[in-house]
Amino acid sequence: MLTVAALVLLLGSFRANPALPAPGADNIAATREPTGVFAVTRHPMMWAFALWAVSHGVLWWSWRTNVVALAILVLALVGAHLQDRKKEALMGNAWATWEARTRYWPRWSKLLSAGWGLWLTAIAAWLGVTWLHLWLADIPAGAWLWF
């Protein structure tokens, strides 16, 4: 379930994200009201990586997996914080406004309101990714554990 939520955050982060490099982002995306996954957190992509890391870490598959998962977790959460500092310097007041409207720490209660289309897309992507997991890593994952 953590990886489905991670895919919702990841896929939702590609739409109108003021943190992505884009000309005019300081005038458009950062000045709007946060909706979708941005109502959850201003760093949905980084939190998606963090959830992925936690979901793999709790399985304790191997030391190698846990080292990678821990590294991704730390890089995602520290990276999100450092991204805030960089965007403050680059975008000034536009980013300060965006920071005031959003949160670093997720409001998990708002995740279900990200949109049903996004959830359906994330579930379909999750089924595909977990199916590929068996063929690429030789380890069954997700719903494919039972098939």
DANORFEN-V458493 format. One record per residue. N is the residue number from 1. RES is the residue in one small letter. SS is DSSP state (@ for helix, = for strand, . for the rest). PSI is psi as a letter, one per 40 degrees, with the letter a starting at -180 (none if undefined). Layout:
BEGIN
n=<N/N>
res=<RES/RES>
ss=<SS/SS>
psi=<PSI/PSI>
END
This chain:
BEGIN
n=<1/2/3/4/5/6/7/8/9/10/11/12/13/14/15/16/17/18/19/20/21/22/23/24/25/26/27/28/29/30/31/32/33/34/35/36/37/38/39/40/41/42/43/44/45/46/47/48/49/50/51/52/53/54/55/56/57/58/59/60/61/62/63/64/65/66/67/68/69/70/71/72/73/74/75/76/77/78/79/80/81/82/83/84/85/86/87/88/89/90/91/92/93/94/95/96/97/98/99/100/101/102/103/104/105/106/107/108/109/110/111/112/113/114/115/116/117/118/119/120/121/122/123/124/125/126/127/128/129/130/131/132/133/134/135/136/137/138/139/140/141/142/143/144/145/146/147>
res=<m/l/t/v/a/a/l/v/l/l/l/g/s/f/r/a/n/p/a/l/p/a/p/g/a/d/n/i/a/a/t/r/e/p/t/g/v/f/a/v/t/r/h/p/m/m/w/a/f/a/l/w/a/v/s/h/g/v/l/w/w/s/w/r/t/n/v/v/a/l/a/i/l/v/l/a/l/v/g/a/h/l/q/d/r/k/k/e/a/l/m/g/n/a/w/a/t/w/e/a/r/t/r/y/w/p/r/w/s/k/l/l/s/a/g/w/g/l/w/l/t/a/i/a/a/w/l/g/v/t/w/l/h/l/w/l/a/d/i/p/a/g/a/w/l/w/f>
ss=<./@/@/@/@/@/@/@/@/@/@/@/././././././././././././././././@/@/@/././././@/@/@/@/././././@/@/@/@/@/@/@/@/@/@/@/@/@/@/./././././@/@/@/@/@/@/@/@/@/@/@/@/@/@/@/@/@/@/@/@/@/@/@/@/@/@/@/@/@/./@/@/@/@/@/@/@/@/@/././././././@/@/@/@/@/@/@/./@/@/@/@/@/@/@/@/@/@/@/@/@/@/@/@/@/@/@/@/@/@/././././@/@/@/@/@/.>
psi=<d/d/d/d/d/d/d/d/d/d/d/d/e/e/h/f/h/e/e/i/h/h/h/e/d/d/d/c/d/e/e/i/h/h/i/b/e/e/e/d/i/e/g/d/d/d/d/d/d/d/d/d/d/d/d/d/d/d/d/f/d/i/d/d/d/d/d/d/d/d/d/d/d/d/d/d/d/d/d/d/d/d/d/d/d/d/d/d/d/d/e/b/d/d/d/d/d/d/d/d/e/i/i/d/h/i/g/d/e/e/d/d/e/e/h/d/d/d/d/d/d/d/d/d/d/d/d/d/d/d/d/d/d/d/d/d/e/f/h/i/i/a/d/e/d/e/none>
END
